[in-house]
Amino acid sequence: MWNDLSKAWQTAFAAGWESFKNGSVPIGAVICDENGKIICTGRNRVNEITNGNSKIAHAETDCLLQLDTRKYPDLKSYTLYACMEPCPMCMGTIVMSNFRKLRIAAKDGYCGAVHYCEDDSYIRSKNIETVFELGDLQLVQLTMQTYFELKKNYGAANSIIDCFAADCPRAVNIAKVLYADRILDTYAENNTDFGEIFDSIIMLISHQTIDKSL
């Protein structure tokens, strides 16, 4: 549940919720120093940037751009928390920023690029420590992103949702239930705190609103 999450994850998910409320993909990211203190936060802004190339306004890249390396130079000691597995662009930015620790809430079967840590000899040489949290974090993140995709496509599934379903079918089914009544849109209009939303999604499973076998 929400209160059991670390401050880093709460902050990252809250940032992703801000993206959703502003019409962008619901992904947030946080950088913590070697003591676990949050030093930087970023979020997806792909549908908000009015000048320049909005296609690259991803959460992890936004977070890394916010980091003042003059004040925080010990990059290899810091940890980047990402609500979604970084895409090729963000993974490359993480690598070239000299980060060595990456924690990820959910897999991205559509364009996730962590596999380059093994597949590419240069990136493999960096020995980047990657941890997938999965569990409730993945369930909530993929629910949010599936809902976003359904909204974008007027309720129709697409190849992105199909990929999410392969990793977490329950999240896709939860999103369909929520989208049917536009629940997340109502939450957004009411500026509901994301902690309440996070717990509501988890409760859908615990109360067996959706068959757990899915």
N, C-alpha and C positions, 0 to 999 in steps of 0.2 A: 504494500500500500504506500501511498504518497509519503506519509510521515516516516517510513522506514528507509526512504531514499537518502543518499548523501546530498549535501548542499550542491555539489557539482551537478548531479543529475537533475535535481529540482530546477536549477537555474537553466540548464540546457533545454529541458522540456518546456519551461515557461517561455523561453526565447522562441522555440518552435511554435508555440501557441500564438505569440505575437505575429509571427509570419502568417499563420493561418488567418488571423483576424484582419490582416492587411492584404489578403488575397494572394499570398505567396506560398510556396511549398512549406509545410510545417516541419522544418528541420532547424534545430538549434545546435550550438557548439560552445564549449567552454575550455579555457586553458587554465590549469592549476600549476602552481609552482611546486618545488620539491617538498614543501610542507603541507601541500593540499589546499593552499589558499587560492581562491579564484582571482586571477589577475586580468582576465580578458573574456569577453562574451561576444558571440556573433550569431547571426541568424540568416536564413535564406531571404533574399529580397528580389527575386527574379521578376516579379510582377509589379515592383514598386519603383525601380530606377527609371527616371524619365529622360536621362541623358547618358550617353556612352553605351556600353554593351551589357545589357541586363542579363544576358545568358550566362555570364560568369559570376553573378552575384549569389554564390552558394554560401552556405553557413560556415563551413570550415575555412574557406578562403576569406570570407568576411572577418572571421575571428582572428586569423593570422595577420590580416592587414591592420587590425586594431592594436596588435601587440607592439609596444614600444620597446624595441630591442636594446636601446640605449639604457633604459631603466631595468630591463629584464633580459640580460645577455646570455644566461646559462640555459640555452634552448634544449640541450640534450637531457636536462634534468626535469623538464616540464612534461606534463601529460595533457594531451588533447582529448576531450570527451566529445564524441559525436553521436547524435541521436540516430543517425543512419550511416551505414557503411559508406565511406567516401567514394565519390566517382573518380574516374581517371584523372581529371583535372585537379581535384582537391587532393587526391593521393599524391600526385606529383608535387603539389605545393607543399604538402606536409614533408615530403622527402627533402626537397630543396631548401626547406626552412630549418633543416637539421634537427627535427623532432625525432625522438626515439621511443616515445611511449604513446600508445593510442588505445583508447577504450571506446568501444562501439556498442550502442544499445541494440541495433537491429541489422540483420543481413539485408543486402540489396541484391536480390537475384537478377535484377534488370541491368544495372550498370555499376555494381560494386566492384572496386578495384584493389582490394586488399590482397588478392591472389598474386599481384605483381611482387609482393614481398618474397614470394617463392619463385615466381616464373621469370623475373628479370634479374640478371646477374648483378647489375649495378645496385638496384634497390635491395636485393638480398644481402649485399655486402654491408648495408647499413645496420643490419640486425635490429630492425624495428620491432619492438614488443607490442603485439596487437592482441587485445582481449575482447572477445564478443561476450557481452553480458547476457543477451537473449532473455528468456523467461518473460516476466511481466513487462520489462522494458521493451522488448521486441513486440509483444502483443499490442501494447498501447501505441507504439510508433507506427507499426504497419496498419493499425486501425485508422489512425489519423491520416496517413498518406493514401490509404485506399479510399477513404471518404473524400479526400481532396480530388483524387482522380475521378471518382464517380460524379462529383459536382462539376468538374471541368468538362466531363463528357455526357452531361445530362442523364446520369444514371446508367450509362452503358459501360460494360467491362471493356478492357483493352489489354494489350500485351503486358503492360506494366503490372496491372492487377493480377494477371495470370502468374507472373513471376512471384509476386507477394504470396499468392495462394499456395505455391509450391513449398514455401518455407514456413508459412503460418496460416493455414486455412481458417483457423478460428478468427483471426484478425479480420480477414476479408468478410466473413459472415457477420461479425459484429458491426463492421462498417456499413454493410448493406442494411442491417436493422436500423442503425442510427440515421442513415441517409433517407430511409423511407419516410421518416417524420422530420427530417431536417434538424435533428437534435443539436448537432454541433453548430449549425448556423444560429440557432436560438441562443446557445451558450455564448457565441461570439457577440451577438447583438446585446446580450445582457452583461457582457464583459465578465463572465464567470471566471473565477480563479481556476487555474489549470489543475490544482490539487484535487478539486472536486471532480473534475472531468476524468482525471487519471483513475481515481477510486471508482467512479461510476462504470468505467470500462471493465475494470477488474471484477466488479460485482456482477456484471452480466455473465461472467463465467462461473463464479462461485454460486450464483443462484440458478445456474443451469438454464438461463434464458435461451442460450444457444447450446446445442448438443455438444458436449465436450469431445465426442468422438470425431467431430469434423476437423 
